[in-house]
Amino acid sequence: MIGLLLPTLFALVGAPFAGGSIAGLVRARMEWWWVVVGAFAVELVLYNPPVDTQAWALSIGPWLWVATKLAMLAALVRNARADRASRWLWLVMSVGIGLNTLVIVANGGHMPQSVEAATAVWGPRHAGPDAHLDRLQNVAVLSPESRLTWLADVMAEPSWLPRPNVLSIGDVLLAFGMAGWVFGATRRRADPGACFVTSVLAEPPTRLSPHAS
């Protein structure tokens, strides 16, 4: 999680040195922010106790997760249409979410995750096919049967990071697109019609590991 937020944190720290201002970010406008907030709320409930052990969640939970990804994608595309100044950054974020959604759908509502990468991050006890089978998981073991594996969670973050994660290409695009938008927002002039919104478009906390929600 922290690794996904690092580009945005660097953007915030560097913005004042490039003539930016946090006030610009406070004034930033985001269309359909309520869709993004709602999608994250659904994910947090779905992949945490007591819901993650319910029979209905185990049955339809993966496809509810897909629905939240599609909702986020719709919000990003909406902002790409509305925010001409940062359109290409919204499109980068859209591609990131879109690639993640594509590989999740192709693998039955789960994100394939490399056992090697997961072991490097969390150790052997928290990776593999026998890890926490009694609860809803948003990741699945990457195997020869997995599809679109080049889009899967295969990149292990350095272990020295706080709460390291295993990332996909889509995660990286999303993180850098968000950082670019935040940096650009700090340099914008005041817009009387803008409204404040605080949002983080990284993978939900349930993507932090196959064992932590």
N, C-alpha and C positions, 0 to 999 in steps of 0.2 A: 504494500500500500504506500509506504513512505517513498519507495523508489519511483512509483508512478507520479507522486506529487513533487518530486525534486525539480523537474523542469519548471513547474509553475512557481515553486519557491525561489528558484534562481531568477526567474523573470521578475518577481516582486522585489527581490533584493537589488537587482540591476536596474530596474526602471528609473529610480531617482537619479542615477548617474547618467541616464540617457535623456533627461528632461521630462521624465514621466512623473506622475503623482498618484498616490493611492486614492485621492479624491476622484480621479477619473474612473477608477475601477468601481468605486461606490456608486457612481452615476451610470454605470454600464447597463445597457438594456439587453435583456434576453427574452425572446419570444417563447411562449409556451413553457416557461420555467416550471409551472405547476405540473406539467406532464413528466418532466425529469424527476422532480421531487416525489411525485406519486409512484413512479417506477422504482426508485430506490427504496421507498417505503415498503412496497410489495416484496422486493427482494429481501429486505431485512427481516420481515416477518416470516417469509417462506423458508429461509435457510437458518432459522434460529429456533430454539425450544420455545414453546412445546410443539410448534407447528411442524418442524422438520421430521418428527417421528410419526405423524399422523398418516393413516393409510391413504387418504385422499391426496395428501401432499406427495407421497411417494409415487402415486399413480399419475397425477397430472401436473405435479410441480415443475418438471422440466419444461413443459410447454407453456406454463405460466411465465417461467423465466424468459423463454423466447419472446413472449408477448411484451414483456418489459423492455427487451432489447429493441423490438420493432417500434415501441412507443418512443424510446430515446432517439432512435434513428429518425423518426418523423419530426421530432422537435429540432434536431440538428439540421435537417434539410430545410425546415421552415426558417430557421435563422440564416441559413445560407442564402435564401431568397430575399430575406428582409434586410440583412446587414451587408450592403455592398462593399463597405470598406474592409471587412474581414471575411469576405465570402470564401476565399480559398482556404482559410483556416477552418471555417465551419465544414468545408468539404473534406478536409483532411480528417477531422474528427468523425465525420459521417462515414468515410471509408474505413476508419478504424473500427467503429461499432458494426458497420456492415460486414467486414471480414470476420469479426468474432461471431456475429449472428449466423453467418453462412456456415462456418465450421461446426457451430453448435447444432444447427438444424441437421446438417449432414451426419451427425453422430448421435441422433436420437435425443436431443435436448441436453447433451452434456459436452463440456469442453475437454477434449483429450489432453492429458498432461503427461509429460515425459517422466517416467519413474526415476531415471538418472538425475534429471534436473531437480525433481522433488526431493530425492534423497540428499542431494548436495545442499539443499536449503534447509530441510527439516529433519533429516536423518531417516534411516530405514524403517523405523517403527511407524512413521506417518506417511508412508508411500506404499503403493502396491495394491493389488486387487482385493486384499482382505482388510483394508483399512476402513473401518466405520461403515459396514454394510447395512446397519440397522437404522440409518438416518438418511434423509435426502441430501444428495451431493450434487454440486454443479460441475464437478470434474469427473472424468473417467480415465482409467489407465490407458495410455497410448499403446496400442498393440498393432500387429500386422493388419488387423481388420479395420482399424481406424481410417477415416477418410479425411482428405485435405490436411494431412499431418503437418505440412509446412505452415499452416495457419494456427496450429495448436500451441498450447503452453509448452514451450521447449527451451526458453531462455531463463536460466537461473540468475537471479540477482546476487550480487556479492553478499557473503554472509555477514560482513561488518555493518551492513545497513540495518537500521531498526526494523524489525518485522519484515525480513526479506520475502520475496514472492517469486513465483515462476510466471514469466510473461509470454505473451504472444505478440506477433507483429501488429495485430490490431490494437493491443494495449499501448504499444510504443507510439503508434500514430496518434492515438487518442491523447496520450500524455503530452506529446510535443505540440499537437494542434491546440490543446487547451492552454499550454504555456504561451504560445504565440498570441492567442486571443487576449489573455490576461495582460501581456506586455503591451499590446496595441491599445487596450482599453485604458491603460494608465496614461497614455499620451494623447487621448482625445480631449477636445474641448467640451465644455459643458453643453448639454442638450436639455433644454427645459422640459421636453416630453419624455425624458428617460426615466426609467424606474429601477430601483435597486433590486438586485437578486444575488444571492450567494449560492453558488453551485459548484460541485466537484464532479466531473464526468468520468473518473476512473472506475475499474471493475469493483462492485460492491465488496464490503468487508468479507463476504463469504467466499470471495475468490482469493483471500489471503493464503489459504492453505486448505488441503482436503480434510483437515482435522479441526480447524478453528472457524467459528462463526461469530 
